[in-house]
Amino acid sequence: MLVLVFIPATALSLAEDSSEREKAIKAGYIYNFAKFVSWPSATKAAGRIIFCVGEDPAFTIIFRNIVAGKKIGNLPVDVVDMFAGDSPIPCHVLYIPHTKPDLVEQLLDDYPGKPVLSVGDASDFIGKGGIISFFVDGGRLRFEIGLSNAGKSGLVLSSELLELARIRQ
């Protein structure tokens, strides 16, 4: 059985309120999503997997605590902040929080056709070009995958990940 989310107790202890707990859970999901993605070989030349977070320093702190010392394959991970107006930086995974709906199109437009796994939870995130979108169903956090958007980015998502998702073409 595939267990997608592993969140250390220390990370959850940092998440005192439900908003921080939700951020910790999402960070765990996002880290684990990256384990089930195949990037073109040239994108791994950076020697690390880079997670970019759009304008949410509190999420970045929680995310860094969760991935501290972890690797994906044999590559260490790094979490960096992105802000509106910044020049695009190399990312393997881009998370755009729902609290920043104006950033969705701006940041997605910075990486058209590039092998970047975009993750968000804004309404119609996939319709705007995102690849994985969080949603709540029956009080549980779920995710859907835009297969067409993943294909345009040159990413291959594992069948194990696809089995857990609601699929949108």
N, C-alpha and C positions, 0 to 999 in steps of 0.2 A: 504494500500500500504506500502510495506517495504522500508524504507529509510535506505540505508546502510552506507552512509558517513555523519557524522556530525563533522564539523571542526570548532571550535570556532574562532571568528573573531580575537582574540588575537594571535592565532597560525598562521593565515594567514598573519597578519601584520608582523610577524617575517620572513615570507617567501617573501623576497623582490625580488629575481630574480626567473626566471622560474624553475631553478633547485631546489631551496628551496621550491617553491610552489608545485612542483611535489612530493617532499619528504613529505610535509605536507599532501597532498592528499593520498599518499600511507600509511602514518602512520594512517590516519583516517580509511582507508579500513582495515588495519591489526587489529587495535583495534576492529573494528566491526566484522571482521571474527570470532574472538574469542568468541563473543557473541552467535554464531550459531554453536558451536562445543560442543560435549559432550565428556568429558574425563573420563576414568575409575576413580572410586571414590578414589582410592589410590593416584592418582596424585594431588588431591586437598588438600592433607594433609599438604602441605607447608603453607596453610592459606593465600595464595595470588596467583595471576596469574602472571607468570614471562615471559616477552617478552625479548628475547635475540636478539641483533643486531650484525651481523658480520662485524667488522672492518669499521664502518662508524660513528665516533663520532658526526659529524654534524647531521646525521639522528637521532641519539640517543637523542640529545638535542631537536630537533623539536618534536620527538615522546613523550618525557617526558612532554613537554609543553602541548601537546594535551591531554594526559591522566591524567594530574595532578588532583588528587582528585576524579578520576573516579573509578568505580567498575565494575566488571563483576559478575552478580548475587550479592552475598553478599561479594565477595572477592575483596580486593584492588589489584591494579595492580602495577607492578614494571618493569622498563626498564633497562637492563644491557648490557654493551658492551662485546663482545667476540673477542678475537684476535687469530691469527694463533699460534699454539703451546700451547695455554692454555689448561688446563684439561677441559673436558666437564663439564658444570655446569647444574644444573636442569633448564629446560626451558619448558614452555607450548607452546610457540610460538617462532619460530626461523626465523628471516628475514635475508636473504643473498642478499645484493645489487648486481646489475649487474656489478658494478665497481670492483667487486672482484670475477671474474669467477673461479680463482684457488681455492677459498675457498669453492665453492659449494660442490664438492665431499668430501673434507676433513671434513667439518662440518656435512654434511648429514651422513657420515660414523660414526660420533660420537654418533648418535642416531638411529641405525638400530632397527626397530621393536618397538621403544619406542613411547609412546603417545605424540609426539611433532608435532605440526602443523607447517610444514616448508613452508615458503613463499619466493619467489624470482622472479627475472625477467631476469635471464640469459637465453640465448638461450638453449633450450631443458632442462629446469629446471626439468620438470616433468619426462622426459626421464631418468634423473640422479637420480630420487627417490624423488623429491620434491612433495609437495601436491598441493599448489596453486601457480600459475605463473601469473604475470602481463604481459599484452601485450597492444599495442596501435592499435586500429581499427577505422579508419575514424577520427583520431585526438582525440579519446576518450580513456581513460584508462579503460581497461576491465581486466577480469581474467578468467583463466581456472582452472579446478580442475582435478587432477589425482585420480579418485575414487579407483583404485587398490592400489595406494600408501597410501591413507588415511586408507583403510582397513587393510593394513599390519601394520600400526601404532596403530591400535586399537581405532581409533577415529571415532565418528559418526558425520557426517555433516548434518545439518538440511535441510529439503526439501526446505525451504525458500532460503537458501544460494545456493543450487544446481540449483534452478530455474533461478538465476541471472548469472550463470556461463556457460561458454562453457565447456562441459564435455569431458574428455579424459579417456579412460579405461586404 
